[in-house]
Amino acid sequence: MSRSVRTAACIALMLLAASCAAGSRPLATPTPEPRTTPAPDAECSAARLTNDLTDQSADIPAAVRITRQAIAEAAVSCDYEKLVELAATDGRFTYSLDEPSRTDRRGWDPTAWWRAQEDGGIEVLAVMVRLLDMRPVLGQQVQGEQRVERLYVWPRAFDPGDTVDTDWEDVRKIHSDEQAQAWRQQGVYHGWRLAIDDEGHWIFFVTGECAGATERPVDPRLCPATAERPVS
């Protein structure tokens, strides 16, 4: 066999060996795309706030503290779904004096109502967080079938007869100076208020006057006290 023939044969064998080696390597497996879950709204009025609330462990029970913190965390995350989960824990949540409570399931939709308020420039989610960072007051105590229900209500001005100057300064964080001063002089507070019962159920988050607010009977727990009629 001539030298040129032997050289060609060797090259052919080398190419065949390289091809076999390449064919024996496993094919690269494409990296799967990471799975994602739908994120809450990217923006809302509370997104610029913090959920690092003031310590109220000396003023409210543990169950109330847990719900208070959970509401704040959901609000600053703009997580409407989580807020509704918290609102529906015991079926009695009220989000507007003009809208049905959870016990009347027809038309009960706090998410749509809150979104509409936010879209209209009313910063309801920011109000939630700011309220929960104020001093609370022990609101109406209602005799139930098995126990006396105790409500913790924010802000302290819900009971104007048990307030100090700093409580009305808090009100100015969510209402105008003129409105806060007027309520203080009248001895009644009709502004935003939020309540959690002693078992940790979120009971209401409303604003406005109870008198004439709706054709339906208004739950008296939603109605603020006056300086002459303190909460029981």
Secondary structure, 3 states (H helix, E strand, C coil): CCHHHHHHHHHHHHHHHHHHHHHHCCCCCCCCCCCCCCCCCCCCCCCCCCCCCCCCCCCCCHHHHHHHHHHHHHHHCCCHHHHHHHHCCCCCCECCCCCCCCCCCCCCCHHHHHHHHHHCCCCHHHHHHHHHCCCCEEEEEEECCCCEEEEEEECHHHCHHHCCHHHHHHHCCCCCHHHHHHHHHHCECCCCEEEEECCCCEEEEECCCCCCCCCCCCCHHHCCCECCCCCC
